[in-house]
Amino acid sequence: MKKTDDFFDKTKEMADKSEAKLGETFEKVKKSEAYSKITEAMEQVGDIVEKKIVEIRESDIPGQVEKLRDKAETQTERMIEQAKAYGSIIASDLDEVIASLKEKLSGDESKKNL
C-alpha cells in the first residue's frame, strides 16, 4: 500500500503544482497588452452588433420583408392559377388529338373489313 499511497500523493502534488502554474500563467495573460486589446475589440464588436440589431428593429426592414413575402405569395398564387389554366388547355387539346386518332383508327378498321 505504501507504493500506491506514494504514487497518489505525488500525482496529487503534481496536479496541484500544474493548477497553480496554470493560474499564474492565466493571470499573466490577462495582464498582457494583447489580451487587453482582444477584450476591448470583443466589447466593441458586441456594441456594434447591439446597435445594428436596434437599428434593424427600429427601421422599416421588418415591414419591407412582410410586404415582399406578401408580394411573393400573391405572385405564386397567380402563377399556380396560370399553370392550372394551361394544364386545362393542354388537356383539352389532348382530348381532341385522342378523339381524332380514334376516328382515324376506326376509319381504317372499317376499310379493312370491306
C-alpha angles and dihedrals in degrees: 000000000000093000092048092049091048091049093051092044092051091045091051091047091051091047091050092049091048091050091049091048091049090050091051092047092049091051090052091050091049089053093049123107092235093056090048092051093046092049091049092048091050091051090050091050090050091051092049092050092049091050092050091050090052091047092052093047092048094044127080092253094108089051091047091050090051091050091048091050091050092048092049090049092050092048091048091052090049091050091050090053091049091049090051090050092049090046090053091050092049091048090051091049090049090051089054092048091049092048090049092050091049090053092049093046094047089047090053090049092053091051091052091056093056 
